[in-house]
Amino acid sequence: MQIHVVRENETLFQIARLYGSTVNDIAEANEIPDPNRLVVGQALVIPIVGSFYWVQPGDSLWSIGQRFQIPYQELARINGISVNQILLVGTRLYIPPAEKTEAEFNAYVELRESPVPAQLENSARDAAPLLTYLAPFSFEARRDGTLKEPPLNRFQEIAAANRNVLMMVITNKENDQFNDELGRILLNDMEVQERFLQNIINTAEKYGFRDIHFDFEYLRPQDREAYAAFLRRAKERFGQRGWLLSIALAPKTSAEQAGQWYEAHDYRALGAIVDFVVIMTYEWGYSGGPPMPVSPIGPVRQVLEYAVTEIPPQKILMGQNLYGYDWRVPYQPGTTARALSPQQAIQLALEHRAAIEYDISAQAPFFRYTGENGQRHIVWFEDARSIQAKFQLLKELRLRGMSYWKLGLSFPQNWLLLADNFEVRKHSPR
């Protein structure tokens, strides 16, 4: 696969010729509604085997080989040139596809409506071949230890058809908010906890869940030890049935990090108990805050580099957003940004004739436009370049894989590059 960034006045026909592809193949791969209308700065995935590299000033066969992890002698052989040949700037070299890395992938599906919209089901069906886990979100715990079930529709069938482990996501949410008092009851009232665990087992057996996943957020700091004790009990009960146990964790950078979102999540203790964790490495830029990238590479790296000192990397799924936000600027506290998919972001840039820029430091695309009544906006979102940067980090740190929040948001480049970079691990049925 090749990532190409559209230049001013460039056409899809010219881009296709450059890479030996076709207009139809590129338009279909990137879900371009009108091949005659591209956005300057838009990142396209070119569906070819391998990629091309154009020689830059200071390059040598050795340095290019190092960059792509190919012996320079092999690079010369593939391109039919001498190992001693001086490379001219602008020379095109073919880079063969790299060996794929085996990894696991999860995706949450947020279920708010009953029946589930067909678009959400179709999104899950399309993504499922590239997933290890499929996670309907969520079963909400109640204070008496019972569960409020989400509508599951055909998600069991989708998971079975694609060898996905069906993940039972359980949250401490009340009235659509994470609730620390609910968490306190579940973790400390042993009678309620016993009922809670038994209800989870009954429900998992009923629907065929094989991973039990707790997304307990904003727990009281004083429930840190109680949460670990609860997970030990859960692991013992679920392990007897051959089920996996996983949890979602806040994005910490130290064991002493203050704040209610962080303090009850003891990376070392919890990581030792569960089979794997999802670290929520997103929402630096969020709907209620000032404009910035949702998952800038620097902070994401900082969290994960700390995480691997406390939890084995083979137990860590990096969290990844499938969305961006559109903020009104200048930002006013109390205002809310609008969430949108990467495809919607590109369409918005097209409508307003806005060029897409790329923040190299954050590894994130953005653009500015002026809307109704002269209101200025800035949009931060994800594209092929930003997701490839995350894939490279995943491979560098040798993590278990990646977990997406959330399906239903169109981002075709992600799935193309996932398939190009990774061999998706599937678990055998139990």
N, C-alpha and C positions, 0 to 999 in steps of 0.2 A: 504493500500500500504506500501511496505517496500523499503527503499533505502539500497542497498548493494554496497560496494566498493570492487572491484576485488583485490584479493591478488595475490602475485607471485605464479605461477604454479597452480592456481585455475582454475577449469573447470566449464562450464555452468551446466554440469550434477551434480557436487558436490553442486553448489549453489542451483539448483532446489531441490535437496534432503533436503538441510538444511531448506528450507522454505515450503516443501510440495507442490512445484509447478512442472512444467514440462519445459524441455528444449525449446520445441516449444512455450509455452506461454511466456516465458521470452524473447526469441529471437524475437517473433512477436511484443511484447509490446515495446521493445527497438529498433526495426528495425535493428537487428544485421545481416549483410549480411552473415557472416560465423560463426556459433555457435562455431566452433572449434578455433576461433581466438579472444581472448579478450585482452584488454589493461590493464596492471597493473595500478591501481588507477582509472579505469573507474567506474563511478557511474551508477548502474543499478536500475531501478524501478521494483520490484517484484510484479506482479499483483495478490496479495492476499487480502482477507478481513481482515482489521486490520494489526497488525505488531507484531514482536517479539522483545524482549529486553533481552540482556544477562547481568546478574548481575555483576557489577563492584565493586572493593574494596571500602568499605565505604557506599555502598548502603543499604537501608532498604526498607521494603514495603512502609513505610510512604513517604520516599524521592522519590521513584519511582512513587508512586501515585501522589505526588505533581508535578513531572516533566510532567506527562501525564494528569494531572487534573482529576484523578480518585480517589475516596475514597479508602484508603488502604484496608478497609474491603472488598470492591467490587473486588479489584485486587486479594485478597487472594481467594475469592469465585470462581472467574472465573478460576483461576489456580489450584483449588483443594488443597490448602494448608492452614495451620493454620495461623491466624494473628500473632501468637507469634513465628512462625518458624524462625530460624536463616537462612538467605539466604547464600548459598555457592557461591563464585565467579564462574561465568560461568554458573550458573543456567539460563535456558531459561524461560522467562515469556511471556505469550500471552497478548498483549495490544489490546483491542477492538477498532474499528474505532471511532474516535471522531465525535461529531455532526457537521454537515456541517454549514458553515457560508454563508449567502446570500450576494452576491456581484455582481457587474457589470464588464464586460470585453469588451474592445474595441480592434480592431486591424486595423492598417493602411495597405493598399495595394498600394505600389508605382507603378504607371502606367507610364512607359517611352516609351513603344513600342505600335504600332498599327498594327495589332491586338494584344491584350493582349496575352502573351504566355499561352498555356494551363496549364503549371505547376503552374502559379500564380492563375489561376481560380480554379484549383484542390486544391491548398493550402487553398484558401478561403472557398471552399466547405467543406473541411475536418474540418476546424476550426469553421465554422459558428454555429454548434450546441452548442458550448461552448462560444458564444459571445452574448453580448447585442447589440453592435454596430458594423457595418462594414463600414470602412472608406476608400473609393477610394481616392488616393492622387495624384494630387490635381487639383482643379480649380484655375487657376492663374489669379489674377486680372490684368486688364490693366489700363493704365493711363486715359483712357476715360470712365472708369466705366463699360466696358464690361468684359466678362470672356473668357478665353481660356479653353475649356473643355478637360478633359482627356478621353481616350477611356473607356467606361463603360461595353462593352460586356454584359455578363450575370450576373453582380453583383446585379442588381435589382432582378432578379429571385432567386439568391442564398439567398439574404436577406429576401425576402418574404417567401421562403420555410422554413426558420429557425427562423422566428419571430425576425430578427435583425432590429434594427432601422438603416436605411441607413443614414450615416453621410456625409454631404456635406462639405468637407475640402476646405477652401479657403485660399490661401497664397499670400503674397506680393513678389512673386518671378519674376524676369526677367532674362533671359539667365541662368537659373538654379541657380541663387543666390538670397537670400533675399535682397531687395532693400529699403533703407530708404527713398529715394526720392519718390518712388512709394507709400510708406506708407504715406508720408507727403501729397501727393495730395489727396489720398482717405480719409484721416482723416480731412482735412482742406478746401478743395474745395467743398462747399456744393452742387453745381450743379452736379459735378461729383459723389459725395456721394449719392445723391438722385437717380441718374441713376444706380449706383452700387447696391444699395439696391433693386431697382425694378428688375434689371436683376437677382439678387440672388433669389428673390421670383418667378419670371417666370421660372427659371431653376429648382428650388426645386419642384415646382408644376408639371413641365413636367416629372421629373424622379422619384418623390415620396420620396424625402429626407425629413426626419422629425427631424433631428438635423442639425443645421447650425453651423459649427465649424471653427473659425478663428485661423489660425496659422500665426500670424503676428510677425515676428522676426526682430531683429536689427533695431527697430524703433528709431527715434531720441529721446533723453531724453526729449526734450521740447515738444514732442507730447504725453506725459504721460496723461495729462488731456483730450486732444482731443480724445485719444483712448477710455477712459472711456465714454466720451460723445457720441461717435459713437456707442459703445456697448449698451448704454441706448436706443438710437434710434432704433437700430436693435432689441433689446429685445421687445420693444413695437410693432414693426411691425410683428415680427415673432410670438410673443405670441398671437396675434389676430387670428392666424391660428392654434394655438395649437402646434407649433413647439418648440423644445428645442433649447437653445443657449449655446454653449460651446466654450472654447478657450484652446490653448496650452500656457503654461507658462515656462519661463526659470527657472532653478533650483537655487533659491535664498536662502540665509541663514539669511538675514536681510533686513529691509526696505531700508537701506542706501547703499546697495551693489552697488559699482561702476562698470561701463562697459556698453557699448551700448546694449549688449544682455539683460541686466537686468533692466535698469533704467526706461523704459516706462512700465514695467510690475509691476503695483501697486497691490500686492496680495489682500490687504484689499478692495480697491475700486472695482477692477474687480471681485473679488470673490463674492461681494455683488450683482452684476448685473446679472451674468450668472447662468445657471442651474448647471453646473459643469465645472471643469478644468482638463486638463491633464498636470501634471508637468513632465517635461522631465528629469527624474532622471537617466540619462545615458550619455555616452560620456566623462567621466573623462579620460578614455583611448580612444583615437580617432585616425583615420587613419594618421593624419598629426603630431601627437605628440609622446612623448616617451612612451615606453611600460608600461602599468599598467592595472588593471582591468577596464572594461568598466563601470561597476556600482558597485563599492565597497560598502559594506553594511554600513560602517561608514558614509561616505559623503551622501549616500542616506537617512539614518536616520536623519542626521543633517538637511537636506533640509525639510524633511517631518515634523519633530518636530517643525521647525519654521513655516511651512505652516499652521499647524492646530491651531496656535495662531492667524492667520489672516483670515483663511477661514474655515468654518465648515467642519469637516472631511467627512461628508456625501456628500460633493461636490467635493472631491478630488479623481482623478484616479492617481495612481502611474505609471510613465512611466517605461517600462521594455524593454530592448533590447533582440532580438532573434538571436544575432550574437556575434562573437568575432573577434579578429584581430591577424594576424601573422606578427610580426615585425622582421626585420633584426637587429642583435646586433653585436657590440655595435651600439646604435642608432645614426644616423647622421641627424641633422636638414635638412629639405628639402626632406627627403625620405618619402615614403608613405607605410603604412602597408596594407596588403591584408585582406579584410573582408572575413569571412567564417562562416558557420553555426556550431552549436554544433556537429552535425553528421559529418560534414567535418573535424572538429578538431579532433575528435576521430579517423577517418580514417587516418588522417595525422600522428597522434601519432602511430598508428598501423604500417603504412608503414615504419616509421623510428625507430620502436621498442623503443619508448620513453615512460617512465613511467609518468603518470599524477600525479601531486602533488596538494595539496590543501592549500591555504592560509587561515588559520582560521580567522585572523583578518579581511581580506577583504571579507571572505566567497566567494571565487572565485577559480576555478581550473586553472591550467596552466601547460605547459610542455616546455621543451627545446629540440631542435634537430639540427643536422648539415645537411645542404642541399648541393646543387651543389657547386663545387669549394671550399668546406670547409666553406661556409658561415653559421654562426650560427644564430639561430632563437629562439624567444620565442613567445608562443601563449597563450593569455588569452581568456577564453571563458566562457560559462555558462553550468552548469550541474544540475542534480536533486537536489544536496545539495544546490547550490546557489539559485535556484529558490524557494526551500522550505523555505530558510531563508527569502526571500522577501515576500512569502505568510504569514509567521509568523508575519512579521512587519506590513503587511497590516491589519491583524486581530488585532494585538496589538493596533494599532492607530485607529481602527474602520473606515477605509477609505471606500469610495464608491466602489473602486475596482482598476483595473489595466488596462493599455493601452499598447499594444505591438507595437513596431517598429521593424520589419515589417514582414508581411506574405511572404511566399516563401522561408523561411530558415528553414530547417528541425530540429526540436527539440521535438521529441515525448515524452520525459519525462515530459516536461512542461505541455502538455495537459493531460497526465495521472494524474499528481499531482493536476492540477487545478480541475479536476472532482472529485478527492478524497477529496479535502479540501473545495470545495465551491458548493453551489447551485446557479447556474447562473440566475440572475434576467432577465426576459424578459418583455418588455413593451407591453401593449395591443395596437393593431392598432388603429389609430385615423382616 
